[in-house]
Amino acid sequence: MATTTPATGKNPSARLKVQAFGTFLSNMVMPNIGAFIAWGLITAMFIEVGWLPRYLGIGDSPDSWVAKFGGWGDFDGGGIVGPMIVFLLPLLIGYTGGKMGYGNDAVRGGVVGAIATMGVIVGTDIPMFMGAMIMGPLGGWSMRKVDSIWDGKIEPGFEMLVNNFAAGIWGMVLTIVGFVVMSPVVTWISDRLGEGVNFLVNNSLLPFTSIIIEPAKVLFLNNALNHGVLTPLGTTEASETGKSILFLLEANPAAGAGLLLAIAVFGKGAAKASAPGALLIHFVGGIHEIYFPYVLMKPKLILAMIAGGFTQILVNVIFDSGLRAPAAPGSVLAVYAQTPGGSIVGVTLSIIAGAAATFVVAAILLKFDKSEDAGDELVEATARMEALKGKSSSVASVLTGATATGGPIRSIVFACDAGMGSSAMGASLLRKKVQAAGYGDVTVVNKAIANLSDTFDLVVTHQDLTPRAQQKTPSAVHVSVDNFMASPRYDEIVELLAQRNGASGAVVTDDLAGRHAAPDTLLDPESVQLDVISESRDQAIDRAGRLLMAAGAVDDSYVASMHDREATVSTYMGNLLALPHGTNEAKAGVRRSAIAFVRYPQGVDWNGKQVKFVVGVAAQGDDHLALLSRIAQVFSDESQVARLEEARTTSDVMHVLGAVQPA
């Protein structure tokens, strides 16, 4: 579950910025690790010193199909190894980065990102992974900006023509920029970084990188170093020499294995009991974060980690070991899968020596430790780890147990900026799921973040508002969502209730509509507009606000606050719905509660997400809750959304929303 632990309330630090940057790079590389592995295995089998020609004697002639497939000799000799690393891998990264840059995982952004990446690929003679990580996101982001220029201004029937030519022309421009401008820049950066690595290697200083890498891993800063520097440089080196030690600096599981083994032998309490299971997950599963809480529990253990990291790198330097491609995840199985024959001895000894060094240092530190029990310390350290990570760990329950993070959950609050639209709708959907699961004793309410108190067991917020909610409710479990209508987090919350509260009781029906009867005047027929031509997000907000003003529900100050609210956090709900409404401070501009409904058949670009239904909300008191509950239920039901798309009259819309015949 995408939960977060209590926050400190401070502004984002340099650590958080580096962590976010590392996560951004990782999100471009990790989805394509399968391609890196495929390339590594093909390299392992078919190159001149690969498994087939060297060990099995298959195709050991330069004229054999193995040699032709593997591309022995220079790149111009053909084969598949060279084209994969030069073209396929960077283009995949550029495509993934373009989708991220455009937003909402848009294929359009991915295509432009890949086109832009091609410019830096052909502009240099090295595998252009760094260039792909720059040009891919730049291509997607800039394409979205270009699209916004004529958003809503294209005549019907010309959308495909304009969109295709826009992507083609802008992709051409970016390709030229990548070839002429970015290729020399990235090549220069790559050369300087390579010189830095060579300096470390030539002066036998590479093992000292463990002083940076090991603490960075525990603080979740390793992604920026690993995917931003080590993987690109390592891949370039592997393409030239067939292997790279850089792939072993961060991924080698030796040090973590030694630490967990030492805790299993010399640890105390819950730490000792959980260490064997954590060792299996770390060493075989490759999930290194499993050992982070043990280090956070006793920070002095970082010395043991540095000792182990130093030792394993030193052994690999001595034996000239390396991997053909990144080992992801950092499992011993993944490491050996990418280990060439000439490095098996060195890699094996590095794992043994690195684990032994960590074990010895950790054993000494633990033997002199005076604390009696590590149970509470481990739980607190796990919480700190999750706080550093920014979300819950999928393996944390191995360390703390299913109930170690807290007692039963009795009160849930769905919070938003104003406590009106999005939180009311989210709470309605979540309440329905919770009660349908039989947890009738669990309350689900909605509030404005400003009105939160630290009395709730679980807080649900939009991901952009979670840090503010954490300041108000530091002791609660926090769940972040980005889609109010169809978020999988709601089902995960029900699963958490099963873990914390035990078996559910009798099913309790949701009687919200009965407790808050919705007046027929909330949605006036004059406040419904159908088949509006696509326009910008801000224009759509203005339109919904003007409809509310025309209904006598708000004044113009409230419409301005609807834009302020959007600037704070998106009112995109999911399932083609946006719910613009004012800030909590703007309630003084509300004369009465009302709803405005606008349908855009061609859609509106809402911060990179498509919206076809814009529902403006103005609220006083609780009389709008029933209709918001009805809206939430409608837009979580695909058949009801289809009815709204097919509605021909205002009456059709009002019947679907339940304003004429309240549910």
JORA-V183637 format. One record per pair of residues at least 6 apart in sequence whose C-alpha atoms are under 8 Angstrom apart, sorted by the first residue. I is the first residue (numbers start at 1). J is the second residue. Records with the same first field share a line. If there is no record, write none. Layout:
I: J + J
//
This chain:
1: 391 + 392 + 394 + 479 + 489 + 492 + 493
2: 391 + 392 + 479 + 480 + 481 + 489
3: 391 + 392 + 477 + 478 + 479 + 480
4: 386 + 387 + 390 + 391 + 392 + 477 + 478 + 479 + 480
5: 383 + 384 + 386 + 387 + 390 + 391 + 392 + 474 + 475 + 476 + 477 + 478
6: 387 + 470 + 471 + 473 + 474 + 475 + 476 + 477 + 478
7: 387 + 467 + 470 + 471 + 474
8: 471
9: 467 + 468 + 470 + 471
15: 221
18: 221 + 224
19: 220 + 221 + 222 + 223 + 224
21: 224
22: 221 + 222 + 223 + 224 + 225 + 227 + 228
23: 223 + 224
25: 133 + 223 + 224 + 227 + 228
26: 223 + 224 + 227
28: 93 + 94 + 96 + 97 + 133
29: 93 + 227
32: 89 + 92 + 93
33: 326 + 328
35: 89
36: 89 + 325 + 326
37: 325 + 326 + 327 + 338
39: 81 + 84 + 85 + 325
40: 324 + 325 + 338
41: 337 + 338
42: 70 + 81
43: 50 + 70 + 81 + 242 + 324
44: 50 + 51 + 324 + 338 + 340
45: 51 + 52 + 53
46: 52 + 53 + 66 + 67 + 69 + 70
47: 53 + 66 + 67 + 70 + 71 + 72 + 81
48: 54 + 60 + 67 + 70 + 72
50: 340
51: 341
52: 58 + 59 + 60 + 66
53: 59 + 60 + 66
54: 60
58: 66
59: 65 + 66 + 67
60: 66 + 67
61: 67
62: 68 + 72
67: 79
68: 77 + 78 + 79
69: 78 + 79 + 80 + 81
70: 79 + 80 + 81
71: 77 + 78 + 79 + 80 + 81 + 82
72: 79
75: 82 + 83
82: 239
85: 127 + 239
86: 121 + 126 + 127 + 128
87: 118 + 121 + 127
89: 129
90: 117 + 121 + 127 + 128 + 129 + 132
91: 114 + 117 + 118 + 132
92: 114
93: 114 + 129 + 132 + 133 + 136
94: 110 + 113 + 114 + 116 + 117 + 132 + 133 + 135 + 136 + 137
95: 109 + 110 + 111 + 112 + 113 + 114 + 136
96: 110 + 113 + 136
97: 110 + 113 + 132 + 133 + 136 + 137 + 140
98: 109 + 110 + 111 + 112 + 113 + 114 + 135 + 136 + 137 + 138 + 139 + 140 + 141
99: 105 + 106 + 107 + 108 + 109 + 110 + 111 + 113 + 137 + 140
100: 106 + 109 + 110 + 137 + 140
101: 109 + 136 + 137 + 138 + 139 + 140 + 141
102: 108 + 109 + 110 + 137 + 139 + 140 + 141 + 142 + 143 + 144 + 608
103: 109 + 140 + 141 + 607 + 608 + 609
104: 608 + 609
108: 140 + 167
109: 139 + 140 + 141 + 143 + 144
110: 136 + 140
112: 136 + 139 + 140 + 143 + 167 + 168 + 170 + 171
113: 135 + 136 + 137 + 138 + 139 + 140 + 171
114: 136 + 139
115: 171 + 172 + 174 + 175
116: 135 + 136 + 139 + 171 + 172 + 174 + 175 + 178
117: 131 + 132 + 135 + 136 + 175 + 178
118: 175 + 178
119: 174 + 175 + 176 + 177 + 178 + 179 + 183
120: 128 + 131 + 132 + 135 + 175 + 178 + 179 + 182 + 183
121: 127 + 128 + 131 + 179 + 183
122: 179
123: 178 + 179 + 180 + 183 + 184
124: 183 + 184 + 187
126: 187 + 236
127: 232 + 235 + 236
128: 232
129: 232
130: 186 + 190 + 228 + 232
131: 182 + 183 + 186
135: 178
139: 171 + 174
143: 167 + 170
144: 608
147: 163 + 166
148: 536
151: 534 + 535 + 536 + 605
152: 533 + 534 + 535 + 536 + 604
153: 534 + 535
154: 162
190: 233
193: 229 + 233
194: 233
197: 206
199: 205
200: 206
201: 317
206: 313 + 314 + 317
207: 309 + 310 + 311 + 312 + 313 + 314
208: 310
209: 310
210: 249 + 306 + 309 + 310
211: 306 + 310
213: 222 + 249 + 250
214: 250 + 302 + 305 + 306 + 309
215: 302
216: 222
218: 289 + 292 + 295 + 296 + 385
219: 385 + 388 + 389
220: 388 + 389
222: 250
226: 250
230: 246 + 247
231: 246 + 247 + 326
233: 246
234: 243 + 244 + 245 + 246 + 247 + 325
235: 244 + 324 + 325 + 326
237: 243 + 244
238: 244 + 323 + 324 + 325
242: 324
243: 321 + 322 + 323 + 324 + 325 + 340
244: 321 + 322 + 323 + 324 + 325
245: 316 + 317 + 320 + 321 + 322 + 323
246: 322
247: 322 + 323 + 325 + 326 + 327
248: 313 + 322 + 323
249: 309 + 313
251: 327 + 328 + 329 + 330 + 331 + 335
252: 312 + 330 + 331 + 332 + 335 + 351
253: 282 + 283 + 286 + 288 + 330 + 331 + 332 + 351
254: 283 + 308 + 309 + 312 + 350 + 351 + 352 + 353 + 354 + 355
255: 304 + 305 + 306 + 307 + 308 + 309 + 312 + 351 + 354 + 355 + 357 + 358
256: 279 + 282 + 283 + 288 + 291 + 305 + 355 + 358
257: 279 + 282 + 283 + 355
258: 308 + 354 + 355 + 356 + 357 + 358 + 359
259: 291 + 304 + 305 + 355 + 358 + 359 + 362
260: 275 + 276 + 278 + 279 + 291
261: 275 + 276 + 279 + 359
262: 359 + 360 + 362 + 363
263: 271 + 272 + 275 + 362 + 363 + 366
264: 271 + 272 + 273 + 274 + 275 + 276
265: 272
266: 272 + 363 + 366 + 367
267: 366
268: 372 + 373 + 374
269: 372 + 373 + 374 + 375
270: 373 + 374 + 375 + 378 + 399 + 400
271: 294 + 374 + 375 + 378 + 399
274: 398 + 399
275: 399
277: 398
278: 290 + 291 + 398 + 399
281: 287 + 290
282: 288 + 289 + 290 + 291 + 331
283: 330 + 331 + 332
284: 331 + 332 + 333
285: 329 + 330 + 331
286: 328 + 329 + 330 + 331 + 332
287: 329 + 330 + 331
288: 330
290: 395 + 396 + 399
292: 382 + 385
293: 378 + 381 + 382 + 384 + 385
294: 378 + 381
295: 301 + 302
296: 381 + 382 + 384 + 385
297: 377 + 378 + 380 + 381
300: 365
301: 362 + 365
303: 361 + 362
304: 357 + 358 + 359 + 360 + 361 + 362
305: 358
306: 358
307: 354 + 357 + 358 + 361
308: 353 + 354 + 355 + 356 + 357 + 358
309: 354
310: 354
311: 350 + 353 + 354 + 357
312: 349 + 350 + 351 + 353 + 354
313: 350
314: 350
315: 346 + 347 + 349 + 350 + 353
316: 322 + 346 + 347 + 350
319: 343 + 346
320: 343 + 346
321: 342 + 343 + 344 + 346 + 347
322: 339 + 340 + 343 + 347
323: 335 + 338 + 339 + 340 + 343
324: 338 + 339 + 340
325: 338
326: 338
327: 334 + 335 + 337 + 338
328: 334
336: 344
339: 347
378: 399 + 400
379: 399 + 400 + 404 + 405
382: 396 + 399 + 400
383: 405
386: 392 + 393
397: 404
402: 499 + 500
403: 499 + 500
406: 500
407: 500 + 501
408: 497 + 500 + 501
409: 442 + 457 + 458 + 497 + 500 + 501
410: 441 + 442 + 443 + 456 + 457
411: 442 + 443 + 444 + 456 + 457 + 458
412: 442 + 443 + 444 + 445 + 456 + 457 + 458 + 459 + 460
413: 427 + 444 + 445 + 446 + 447 + 456 + 458 + 459 + 460
414: 423 + 424 + 426 + 427 + 444 + 445 + 446 + 447 + 459 + 460 + 461
415: 423 + 446 + 447 + 448 + 449 + 452 + 459 + 460 + 461 + 469
416: 422 + 423 + 446 + 447 + 448 + 449 + 461 + 462 + 465
417: 448 + 449 + 450 + 465 + 565 + 583 + 584
418: 447 + 448 + 449 + 582 + 583 + 584 + 585
419: 446 + 447 + 448 + 449 + 584
420: 447 + 448 + 581 + 617 + 619
421: 579 + 580 + 581 + 617 + 628
422: 484 + 571 + 573 + 579
423: 446 + 447 + 448 + 461
424: 445 + 446 + 447 + 625 + 628 + 629
425: 484 + 628 + 629 + 631 + 632
426: 484 + 485 + 632
427: 444 + 445 + 446
428: 629 + 632 + 633
429: 485 + 629 + 632 + 633
430: 444 + 490
431: 443 + 444 + 510
432: 509 + 510
433: 490 + 491 + 494
434: 440 + 442 + 494
435: 442 + 507 + 508 + 509 + 510
436: 507 + 508 + 509
437: 494 + 504 + 507
438: 504 + 505 + 506 + 507 + 508
439: 504 + 505 + 506 + 507 + 508
440: 505 + 506 + 507 + 508
448: 584
449: 468 + 469 + 472
450: 472
452: 469 + 472 + 473
453: 472 + 473
454: 472 + 473 + 474 + 475 + 476
455: 473 + 476
456: 473 + 476
457: 475 + 476 + 477
458: 476 + 477 + 478 + 479
459: 469 + 473 + 476 + 477 + 478 + 479
460: 466 + 478 + 479 + 480 + 481
461: 469 + 478 + 479 + 480 + 481
462: 480 + 481 + 482 + 569
463: 480 + 481 + 482
464: 569
465: 569
466: 478 + 479 + 480
470: 476 + 478
479: 489
480: 489
481: 487 + 489
482: 573
483: 572 + 573 + 574
484: 572 + 573 + 574
485: 573 + 574 + 575 + 632 + 635 + 636
486: 574 + 575 + 636
498: 504
512: 625 + 626 + 629
513: 625 + 626 + 627 + 629 + 630 + 662 + 663
516: 622 + 623 + 625 + 626
517: 623 + 626 + 662
518: 623 + 624 + 625 + 626 + 627 + 659 + 662
519: 623 + 659
520: 659 + 660
521: 594 + 659
522: 593 + 594 + 595 + 624 + 627 + 659
523: 594 + 595 + 596 + 654 + 659
524: 551 + 594 + 595 + 596
525: 650 + 651 + 654
526: 547 + 551
527: 547 + 548 + 550 + 551 + 595 + 596 + 597
528: 596 + 597 + 598 + 650 + 653
529: 597 + 598 + 599 + 650
530: 598 + 599 + 600 + 648 + 649 + 650
531: 599 + 600 + 601
532: 598 + 599 + 600 + 601
533: 600 + 601 + 602
534: 600 + 601 + 602 + 603 + 604
535: 604
536: 604 + 605 + 606
537: 604 + 605 + 606 + 607
538: 563
540: 604 + 614
541: 559 + 562 + 563 + 580 + 614 + 616
542: 559
544: 580 + 596 + 597 + 598 + 614 + 615 + 616
545: 558 + 559 + 562 + 596 + 616
546: 559
547: 596
548: 554 + 594 + 595 + 596 + 616 + 617 + 618
549: 555 + 556
551: 594
552: 591 + 592
553: 590 + 591 + 592 + 593 + 594 + 618
554: 589 + 590 + 591 + 592 + 618
555: 589 + 590 + 591
556: 589
557: 586 + 589
558: 582 + 586 + 587 + 589 + 590
559: 582
560: 582
561: 581 + 582 + 583 + 586
562: 580 + 581 + 582 + 583
563: 582
564: 582 + 583
565: 571 + 580 + 581 + 582 + 583
566: 580
570: 607
571: 578 + 579 + 580 + 581
572: 578 + 579 + 606 + 609 + 611
573: 579
575: 611 + 635 + 636
576: 610 + 611 + 612 + 613
577: 611 + 612 + 613 + 614 + 615 + 635
578: 606 + 611 + 613 + 614 + 615
579: 614 + 615 + 616 + 617
580: 614 + 615 + 616 + 617
581: 616 + 617 + 618
582: 617 + 618
587: 619 + 620
590: 618 + 619 + 620
591: 620
592: 618 + 619 + 620
593: 617 + 618 + 619 + 620 + 623 + 624
594: 617 + 618 + 619 + 624
595: 615 + 616 + 617 + 618
596: 614 + 615 + 616 + 617
597: 613 + 614 + 615 + 616
598: 613 + 614 + 615
599: 612 + 613 + 614 + 645
600: 611 + 612 + 613 + 614
601: 612 + 645
602: 612
603: 610 + 611 + 612
604: 610 + 611 + 612
605: 611
627: 657 + 658 + 659 + 662
630: 657 + 658 + 663
631: 657
634: 640 + 641 + 656 + 657
635: 641
640: 656
643: 656
644: 652 + 653 + 656
647: 653
654: 660
655: 661
//
